[in-house]
């Protein structure tokens, strides 16, 4: 079930990111760009047991070359950036149901809300699992947009897709904590929070609960080594060391081995939410009291 869930999200992303496709039902004309914001909820995650390591300076942020856009102009620029990256001139060129966009807005800095025509047919392609919801499908659309523009849009904090009537919405967020990148303990904690948020993005519906703590996830999948992350430290900027404590995962379905299973998943989920200069370049997982270790490198998982 766990593998099928990940495949579902990947396939949905592939289907949504084309330049053009058969559109059914017929998509609306290129929309205007303002709308009323629906109510949207988001999970709040707690922190891991993080430890302070030796300080290592993060690279200085690049100064903006021009006055940054705000409000509606900024929202319009993010939609244009997505179209440009997709090689299309109109939102009607996206595949269904992204091509049902009717309007978009930015109610506050870094937040982008996109509205879809109420005619949207959920799970039209039948790709979702039985436990997945309308929120999951809309959240995946946010993930797809982040994959296109997120890395080069450091100011972008979240994307919400919602139907115009406000009855359905899904939000994908960077889940930043505002950590000083030169504070090794705070930075490690932020990466942990982003990873846990990424777990919630995938498993909230399957577990029938917001994954706000490891205990929630552990009660859902007690044999998954991800549920036994014990410590997250950062020996240098861009590096994480994750320790997994023993548990029911030992010699189980996901002990493949556990270190490589966790290292690859963690670095992907964290970096999916990262802008340029925020990524984890090297993530080492230590399990079985050091007898099982693996290091994942960002360069090996670049899409």
N, C-alpha and C positions, 0 to 999 in steps of 0.2 A: 504493500500500500504506500509506503514511504517513497519508494522509487517511482511509482506511478504518479504520485503527486508532483514530484520534481519534473517528470517528463511532460505532464500536463501543462505546467507553466511555460516550459521551454517551447512546446509546440504552439501554444497560444501566442507566444511572442513572435515566433517565426511567421505565423499566419497574419499577424497584424502589421508587420514592418515592410510589406511590399510597397511598390510605388503605385500600383493600380491592380484592380481585381474586379470580378463580376460583383455588382452591387445589388443586393436584394435584402430588404425592399429598397426602392429607389432612394438615393441620398438627397438631402436638401441642397439648395444652392449654397455657394460660399457664404458663410454666416457673417453677421456683425460680430462685435467683440465685447459686449458687456451683458451681464445677466445678474439674476438674484442668487445669492449664495445659499445652498441648502445646509442644513445642520449636518455636521460631520463629526464622528467620534474617532479617537485614536488611542492606541494602547500606551500606557506609561510603564516603562520598564525600570527595574531596580538594578543596583550595581552588583558587580562580582567582588570577590575577595581579591583586591588588587594590591600590589606591593610596589614601593618606590625603588627604582633602580638608578644607576648613574645617569646624570643628565646628558642629553645629546641634543644640540640645537636643531630645530626645524629650519628649512629654507625660508627666507623672508618672502612674504607675499608680494606678487607683482602689482605695482601700482597701476590703477586704471588710466588709460591714455585719454579718456574723454569723460565728460560728465555722465554718470550712470543713469539709465532710464528708470523710471518709477511708474507705478500705477498701471493704467491701461496700455501705455506705450511699451512698458516692459513686458506685459503679458503678450501683446502683439508680436514683440520681437522673439519671444520664446516659441510661439507658434510658427513664425517665419523660419526660425532656425531649424525646427523639426522638419518643415516642408523642404527646406534647402538640403538638409542631410538625407532626406528620402528621395530627392530628385523629382519633386512634384511642384506644381504651381498653385494648386488648390487643395484644400482639405478634402475635397471630393475624390482626390486621387488616392487617399488612404484606403486600405481594405476595410471591409465591414467588420465591426460596427464603428470603427474610428471615424469613418467618413460621415457619420451622423452628427458630427459636431455642429452645433448651432451658434454657440457663443463661448466667450471665455473672459475671465477677469482676474485681477489681483487685488483681493480685499485688504491685504497687508503685505509688507515687504517680504519677498521670498516665497510667497504662497500663490500658487496658480490653480484656479478652479476652471474646469472645462465642462460644458454642458452638452448633453446629447438629446437628440429628438426622442420624444416619448414612445415612438414607434419601435424602438430597439427591441429585438427579439433575443432574449438571453439564451446562451448556450446553443445558438443556431447550428453550429458545426458538430455538436454532440461530444466535444472534447473534454468537458469537465467531468470530474468524478461525481458520484451521487451525493457526496457530502458537501461539495463545494457550492457556494452561494453566489447571488448576484454581486455581492460586495467583492468576492474573490475575482470575478471576471473584470469588474471595473478597476480593481487594484492592479491587475495584470497590465491593463492599458497604461497605468501610471508607470509601472516598471519598464514597459517598452519605451515610453517617452524618455525616461531617465537614461536608458541605455543609449539613446540617440544624442541627447543634449546635456545630460547631467554632469559629465566629467568637465566640460568646458563652461559650465554655468555654476560657479561656486556659490553664487548668491541664491540659487534655487533651493528652497528648503523642503517643499512638498508639492505634489500634484494630486488633485482630486478630480476624478471623473464622476459625474452624476447625471441622472436624467433630469430634464427640465422641471418635472413636477416635484423633484426633491424626494421621491419615494425610494430611490436607490442611489447609493454612492460608495465609492471605494477610494482610499487614500494611500499613497506611497510616500514615505517620508525619509529624509536622511537620518533622522533621530539623533541629531547632534546634541551634545551636552554643553557646548561652549567652552570646552577644555582648552587650556593653554597648551599648544603643541610642544612646548619646551618643558612642560611638567610631565615627567614620565608616568607618574601614578595617575594623573588626571587623564592623560591621553590614552593610556591602556584601558581605563575605565570607560571612556567614550567608545572605544572600539568594541568593548564587550557589550555596551548598551546597543550599539548599532547591529551587532551580530544577533542579539536576542530579538531585536525588532524585526530583523530579517527572518528569523525562525517563526515569529508570529505571522509575518506576511504569508508564509507557506502553510503553517499548521493550525492556525486558529480555528478554521472550520472543522478540520478533521478531529481536533481535540475538544471541540465544543467549548472553548474557553480562550480568552486572550492570554497569550504567552507572555506574562509580565514578570515571571520569575522562573528559575530552573525547576523549582518544585512543581509548578504547574505542568511543565513539559514532561518532567519525570513521571508524573502520575498518568500521563497519556502514553508515553513510550518508555517504560522502565528498563528496557534492554538496549537502549540507544546510548552509546558512550557520550554523545553530546550533552546528555542530561546530567553528566557527572563532572562538568568543568569545575575545577576547584580553585585555581588561581590563574590570573592573567597579569603578566608583567611586561614591561617594555625596557629592554636593556639599552636601546638606542632608538632615535626617531625612525619610524618606518618598520620597526621590528616588534614582534610580539612573541612571548613564550607562554604557552598554555599548558597547565598541568591538569590531568584527569585523574580523579580518584577511582579506586576499584569499586565495582558494583556488579549488579546482575548482567551487565553487558559482557563480562569476561567469558570468552569462548562461545559467545552468542552469535546471532545472525549478523550483527553489524561489526563484529570484531574481525576486520578483514585485511590488515589489522586495524585496530581502533585509531592509532596515531595518524595514519594516512587518510582514513575516512574522515576524521574530524578536521585535519589541517586543510584539506582541499575545500571542504564545505565552508569552513569559517572564513578563509581568505576571500572566497568568491562572494559570500553574503556581505562581508564588511566592505569590500571594494565596490560592490554594486551601488553602495550608497555614498561613495567617496568622490570628491571633486579632485582636480589636479592638485598635487601637493599634499593630499590627505590620505593617500593609499597606504595600505600595509604592503611593504615590499617583501617581507620575509616573516613567515609564521611557523614556529616550531611547536609541536605537540609532544608532550612527555606523558607516557602512560606506563602502567605496570611498574611503578617505582623506578622508572628509568630504563627498564628492559625493552620497552617499545617506544621508539621516537621516530618522528618524521618531520621534515621541513618542506613547506610549500613556498614557492617563489611566485610573486606576482607575474613575472615575465612568462612563466610557464602556463598561466591561466588567462592570458590576454585573449579576448575574443577577436 
